[in-house]
Amino acid sequence: MKISTGQVFERAVTQMTTQQAKLAQMQTQLASGKQIVQPSDDPDKAGIIQRLNTAYKRQEVYETSLDSVNNRLVAEESALMGTDNILQRLRELAVRASSDTLTAGDRKIIAIEVSTLKDAVVALSNTQDITGNYVFSGSMTKTIPFAIDNVGATVYKGDDRYVEVDVSEQLRLAMNRPGNEVFASVVRQEAGSDAQRVSFFSVIDDFISALNNNETAGVQRSLAEVSELSENLSGSLADVGSRMLVVDSQREMLSDAKLRYKTLLSGVEDLDYAKAVTALSAEMLSLEAAQSSFAKISQLSLFNYM
C-alpha cells in the first residue's frame, strides 16, 4: 500500500488540529471551572444539570415566599401584642370602674383614657406591612380594614378570605388572618332579650358610654366582655406563633434542600482542577511531540540519501 506525501501531511495536520481543539476546550473548562461548557459537550449530563438548576431555583422561590410570609407575621404579631397590652389596661380600668365607691366624675375621667386606648387599638388594627399592604384586611390588602362609618361606629371593611402561598411542593401557608376573625366579636346575653353578637370595637364603645353615663351594670358587663376580647386575642397570638414556627421549620428544610442540590450540582458540573491541569499538561506535551515529529518528517526527502 502506497502512502503519499500528501496523505502523511494531511494526517499529521488533522491530528494536530484535533489536539489543538481539545486543548482549547480544556482551557475553556479551566477558565469557567465547569465540566460542561456547551450542552453539546455531553447532552445527558447537561440535561441533569438543567434539572438540578431548576430544582435549586424553585427552592429559592419558596424561600422568597417564606420571607414574605414572615414579614406579614412579624407585623401581625407586633400589632397583636400591642393590642393585648391595651386590652389588659382596659380590663384594669374596667375593674376599677366597677367599684361602687367611684363617682360619676371619676368614671368620666376613666372614659377619657378608654377612648384614647380605643383609638390606639384602631390604629393597630390598621397596621401595614413593609410593602404597604394592610395586614388585617383579608385579601383586600389595599383597603383599610377598620374605618369609622357615618354614625361613628368602627366597622370592618375587608373580606374574610385568606391569602396563601406555596412554601414547598406540598405545603401552602396562610400569610394572614382576616381582621374580623382577629378582632373577633362577642355574644351578649342580657336578661329578657335574645343573644346578640357585638363587634370588637362596639364593646369598647359601650364601655365608654357606660362610664360617661355612670351605669354600674354596664361597666360590669364591659368588664366581662373586655376579658373575653382579651382571651380571643390570646388565641390569635397563639395562631401567629404557630405559623412563625412553621416558617422557621420550613426555612431549615429549604436550606437543607438547597445544600443538597448544590452538592449534587457541584459533583456533576464543577471541574476537578487537579485532574484537569494534569490532563492539560499531558495534552500539551502530546501536541508538542506531534508538532516536533511533523517538523522533522516534513523535512525528509529522498535527496537526503542520494
Summary of the structure (lengths in Angstrom):
residues: 306
radius of gyration: 38.2
end to end distance: 23.9
largest distance: 139.2
contacts: 872
relative contact order: 0.14
helix: 68%
strand: 7%
